[in-house]
Amino acid sequence: MVKPDLANLVENYLIGMASQGKLGSQISDEQLKQILLSMQQPKRDFKFTRR
């Protein structure tokens, strides 16, 4: 992963889910993608208006 802070956040989330027994088996790639998308900060959009 490129962003170490996001990697740590996802890792701690998955460890917490596993320790609570909420993960019955291995997660799929699609499940991991959904977790990553839900934890990412929204991108900021900048618009410049020239006068």
BAFI-3210 file (N, C-alpha, C; in Angstrom, 3 decimals, decimal comma, padded with zeros to 6 digits):
// residues 51
n [1|2|3|4|5|6|7|8|9|10|11|12|13|14|15|16|17|18|19|20|21|22|23|24|25|26|27|28|29|30|31|32|33|34|35|36|37|38|39|40|41|42|43|44|45|46|47|48|49|50|51]
n.u [000,833|000,391|-000,102|000,906|-000,457|-003,148|-002,926|-002,261|-004,604|-006,547|-005,488|-005,686|-008,458|-009,265|-008,057|-009,449|-012,063|-011,681|-010,964|-013,317|-014,846|-016,257|-015,388|-015,728|-014,298|-011,640|-011,309|-012,590|-011,171|-012,864|-014,279|-012,197|-011,544|-013,887|-013,727|-011,391|-012,224|-014,233|-012,806|-011,133|-010,233|-012,343|-011,647|-010,346|-011,631|-010,582|-011,373|-010,515|-011,209|-010,737|-010,279]
n.v [-001,179|002,262|004,390|004,578|005,230|004,711|001,992|001,042|001,730|000,136|-002,380|-002,480|-002,319|-004,728|-006,585|-006,045|-006,760|-009,491|-010,386|-009,978|-011,875|-011,432|-011,894|-014,582|-016,147|-016,018|-012,789|-011,538|-010,170|-008,195|-007,485|-006,387|-004,211|-002,696|-002,058|-000,505|001,641|002,722|003,738|005,690|009,129|011,708|013,065|016,275|018,876|021,356|024,444|026,876|030,160|032,348|035,785]
n.w [000,000|-000,617|001,124|004,319|006,703|006,112|005,622|008,189|009,539|008,246|008,801|011,632|011,841|010,602|012,319|014,662|013,851|013,396|015,955|017,312|016,221|013,902|011,380|009,494|007,722|005,286|003,788|000,715|-002,337|-003,295|-000,974|000,523|-001,106|-000,798|001,931|001,925|000,293|001,896|004,020|003,068|002,824|001,609|-001,594|-002,226|-004,170|-006,282|-007,733|-010,030|-010,840|-013,364|-013,842]
ca.u [000,000|001,158|-000,313|001,099|-001,476|-004,339|-002,625|-002,383|-006,012|-007,225|-004,970|-006,305|-009,873|-009,411|-007,707|-010,588|-013,175|-011,352|-010,979|-014,718|-015,496|-017,119|-014,850|-015,819|-013,264|-010,830|-012,095|-012,285|-010,597|-013,934|-014,544|-011,071|-011,707|-014,963|-013,192|-010,463|-012,987|-014,991|-011,898|-010,369|-010,742|-012,817|-010,680|-010,737|-011,696|-010,324|-011,712|-009,969|-011,889|-009,881|-011,039]
ca.v [000,000|003,489|005,248|003,759|005,498|003,976|000,575|000,763|001,841|-001,059|-003,524|-002,465|-002,617|-006,158|-007,303|-005,880|-007,576|-010,899|-010,699|-009,984|-013,012|-010,972|-012,416|-016,031|-016,759|-015,010|-011,813|-011,548|-008,931|-007,200|-007,000|-005,528|-002,965|-001,926|-001,534|000,573|002,796|003,337|004,375|006,767|010,485|012,228|013,914|017,676|019,356|022,786|025,090|028,217|031,016|033,452|036,996]
ca.w [000,000|-000,751|002,290|005,520|007,718|005,702|005,819|009,621|009,889|007,737|009,555|012,958|011,649|010,334|013,544|015,562|013,358|013,604|017,385|017,731|015,581|012,815|010,124|009,579|006,892|004,606|003,039|-000,718|-002,866|-003,380|000,379|000,886|-001,862|-000,173|003,194|001,581|-000,191|002,988|004,972|002,448|002,968|000,322|-002,285|-002,329|-005,540|-006,346|-008,997|-010,151|-011,805|-013,796|-014,169]
c.u [000,880|001,062|-000,197|000,044|-002,782|-004,132|-002,764|-003,838|-006,781|-006,776|-005,615|-007,792|-010,085|-009,065|-008,855|-011,776|-012,920|-011,423|-012,403|-015,494|-016,409|-016,610|-014,840|-014,717|-012,429|-011,742|-011,654|-011,655|-011,648|-014,270|-013,440|-011,162|-012,780|-014,504|-012,263|-011,204|-013,733|-014,088|-011,102|-011,046|-011,262|-011,786|-011,228|-010,657|-011,538|-010,703|-011,164|-010,780|-010,989|-010,755|-010,387]
c.v [001,246|004,351|004,415|004,002|004,779|002,475|000,197|000,798|000,589|-002,294|-003,602|-002,791|-004,120|-006,997|-007,221|-006,733|-009,060|-011,267|-010,712|-011,145|-012,629|-011,404|-013,934|-016,735|-015,652|-014,041|-011,842|-010,216|-007,828|-006,633|-006,050|-004,186|-002,085|-001,312|-000,359|001,823|003,491|004,091|005,527|008,103|010,948|013,169|015,327|018,109|020,873|023,298|026,501|028,971|032,196|034,624|037,759]
c.w [000,000|000,506|003,568|006,594|007,395|005,902|007,288|010,061|009,463|008,511|010,937|012,881|011,461|011,561|014,542|015,148|013,607|015,083|017,940|017,114|014,432|011,442|010,231|008,812|006,274|003,863|001,579|-001,123|-002,921|-002,008|000,833|000,165|-001,232|001,146|002,916|001,117|000,937|003,955|004,373|002,684|001,610|-000,295|-002,383|-003,783|-005,529|-007,724|-008,962|-011,201|-012,115|-014,181|-015,283]
res [m|v|k|p|d|l|a|n|l|v|e|n|y|l|i|g|m|a|s|q|g|k|l|g|s|q|i|s|d|e|q|l|k|q|i|l|l|s|m|q|q|p|k|r|d|f|k|f|t|r|r]
***
